[in-house]
Amino acid sequence: MPLKKSPSIAYWLGNNLYLNMTNRCPNNCYFCIRNFKNGVGNFNLKLPKEPSTREVLDELLKVLNRKNWSEIVFCGFGEPLERLDCVLEVTRWLRKHYGKPISIRVDTNGQGLLLNKNREIITGLKAAGVDKISVSLNAHDKGTYNQVCRPKFENAFESILEFIEQAKRKLDVEITAVAIPEVNTLRISDFAHQLGVKFRLREYIPCSW
């Protein structure tokens, strides 16, 4: 199907409903899908402006009862924790008003501690009703991370590890990595085992998107 012209805040893949609230990200990963496409499936995810929390909820209401979703996931063409307050407000709204049991997940690059300094991020996410955190680590060491993810924060890799350590105490956490040539995915898998969290490998299809 052709890509929709108007950008989507709420979109879906399979039985998961996703929320695309920002296109901002502190990384500039060379393998990021937004370098090659304007969206996923037939959904355009290039936002001309960031939606307000009210606009996110309005779009959510249009599709929330479309089917029995397996998960609601904060994930789009940017880093959701760039908009922590919006994530918290939408999650609280869902827990209060959505009558069905549902898993709520945040897909993140794990730099929330750097983006939201002096805030109790994990405690806030847990209290709002987030169940799961999926951290896109994408590297087995700092040098590789800086090479492939090109973060704006010098201490990004160290902060991600601290984020994972904090998150695993209160939430279901997984580490993911894209299968790119520079990354030793076996080392990341071992890394996840040592940290006591799950690991999931994601497919990389170079420049054919």
C-alpha positions in Angstrom: 0.0 0.0 0.0 1.2 3.5 -0.7 2.5 5.7 2.2 -0.2 8.0 3.7 0.4 11.6 2.9 -0.6 12.9 6.3 1.7 12.0 9.3 0.5 9.5 11.8 0.6 9.9 15.6 -1.1 6.5 16.2 -0.2 3.6 13.9 -0.2 -0.1 14.1 1.8 -3.2 13.1 0.2 -6.5 13.6 -1.6 -6.5 17.0 0.5 -3.7 18.5 -0.6 -0.1 18.6 2.2 2.5 18.5 2.4 6.2 19.4 4.7 8.4 17.4 5.0 11.6 19.5 8.3 13.1 18.5 11.0 13.0 15.7 13.7 14.3 18.1 16.5 12.0 19.0 19.9 12.5 20.7 21.4 9.9 18.3 22.1 10.0 14.6 22.4 6.2 13.9 23.6 5.5 10.4 21.2 2.5 10.2 18.1 4.3 11.4 15.1 3.6 9.2 14.2 7.3 9.0 17.3 7.9 7.0 15.8 5.7 4.2 12.0 6.0 4.6 9.4 8.4 5.7 7.5 5.8 7.6 6.7 2.1 8.2 4.0 0.0 6.6 1.8 2.5 4.9 2.1 5.0 7.8 4.0 8.3 7.4 5.9 9.0 10.6 7.6 12.3 9.6 5.9 14.8 11.9 5.8 18.5 10.8 5.4 19.4 14.5 5.2 17.7 17.9 1.6 16.9 18.9 0.4 18.1 22.2 -0.7 15.5 24.8 -4.3 16.3 23.9 -3.6 15.7 20.2 -2.0 12.3 21.1 -5.0 11.3 23.1 -7.4 12.4 20.4 -5.6 10.3 17.8 -5.4 7.4 20.3 -9.2 7.5 20.9 -9.9 7.2 17.2 -8.1 3.8 17.0 -8.1 2.4 20.6 -11.2 0.2 20.1 -10.3 -0.8 16.5 -9.2 -4.2 17.7 -7.9 -6.0 20.8 -4.4 -4.8 20.9 -1.6 -6.9 22.5 0.5 -3.9 23.4 0.5 -0.2 23.3 4.0 1.0 22.5 5.6 4.4 22.7 7.8 4.2 19.6 8.0 6.3 16.4 10.6 8.3 14.4 12.2 9.8 17.6 13.1 9.1 21.2 9.9 8.9 23.4 11.7 10.0 26.5 12.4 13.3 24.9 8.8 13.8 25.9 8.7 12.1 29.3 5.8 14.1 30.6 3.6 13.2 27.6 4.5 9.5 28.0 3.5 9.7 31.6 0.2 11.6 31.0 -0.9 9.3 28.2 0.0 6.2 30.2 -2.0 7.4 33.2 -4.9 8.2 31.0 -4.8 4.7 29.5 -4.7 3.0 32.9 -7.6 5.2 34.1 -9.9 5.0 31.1 -9.1 1.9 29.0 -11.1 -0.9 30.4 -9.2 -3.8 29.0 -5.9 -5.3 30.4 -3.1 -4.1 28.2 0.7 -4.1 28.3 2.3 -0.7 27.9 5.9 -0.5 26.6 8.4 2.2 25.9 11.0 1.6 23.2 13.9 3.8 23.9 17.6 4.4 23.2 18.1 4.4 27.0 19.4 8.0 27.3 16.4 9.1 29.4 18.7 10.0 32.4 20.6 12.4 30.2 17.4 13.8 28.6 15.6 14.3 32.0 18.3 15.1 34.5 17.3 15.2 38.2 14.1 13.3 37.6 13.1 9.9 39.0 12.3 8.5 35.5 11.9 4.8 36.3 9.8 5.4 39.4 7.6 7.8 37.4 7.1 5.3 34.5 6.3 2.5 36.9 3.8 4.6 38.9 2.1 5.8 35.7 1.6 2.2 34.5 4.4 1.3 32.1 5.1 -2.4 32.2 8.1 -2.9 29.9 11.1 -1.1 28.6 12.9 -2.0 25.4 16.4 -0.5 25.2 18.1 -0.2 21.8 21.7 -0.7 22.8 23.1 -1.6 19.4 26.7 -1.9 20.5 28.9 -4.1 22.7 31.2 -1.2 23.8 31.4 2.6 24.0 33.7 2.9 21.0 31.3 0.9 18.7 28.3 2.8 20.1 29.8 6.2 19.3 30.8 4.9 15.8 27.4 3.5 14.8 24.9 5.6 16.9 26.7 8.9 16.8 25.2 10.3 20.1 25.3 13.9 21.0 26.1 13.0 24.6 29.7 12.1 25.3 28.8 9.7 28.1 25.7 8.2 26.4 26.9 4.5 26.6 27.6 4.7 30.3 24.3 6.4 31.0 22.4 3.7 29.1 23.9 1.0 31.2 22.9 2.9 34.4 19.4 3.4 32.9 19.1 -0.4 32.4 20.4 -1.1 35.9 17.7 1.2 37.3 14.9 0.0 35.1 15.4 -3.7 35.7 14.6 -3.2 39.4 11.0 -2.1 38.7 10.1 -3.0 35.1 10.4 -5.8 32.6 13.5 -4.9 30.5 14.9 -6.2 27.3 18.0 -5.1 25.3 17.8 -5.1 21.5 20.4 -4.7 18.8 20.3 -4.3 15.1 22.3 -7.0 13.2 24.8 -4.6 11.6 28.4 -5.6 10.7 30.1 -3.5 13.3 28.3 -5.0 16.2 29.2 -8.3 18.0 25.7 -9.4 18.9 27.0 -12.4 20.8 28.7 -10.1 23.2 25.6 -8.0 23.6 23.6 -11.2 24.3 26.2 -12.1 27.0 26.0 -8.6 28.3 22.2 -8.9 28.7 22.6 -12.2 30.5 25.1 -10.6 32.9 22.7 -7.7 33.5 19.9 -10.1 34.1 17.7 -8.8 31.3 16.3 -10.2 28.0 17.9 -9.8 24.6 16.3 -9.6 21.2 18.1 -9.3 17.9 16.5 -7.1 15.2 17.0 -7.5 11.5 18.9 -5.0 9.4 18.0 -4.6 5.8 20.5 -2.1 4.4 19.2 0.6 2.1 16.5 -1.5 0.6 13.7 0.2 2.6 
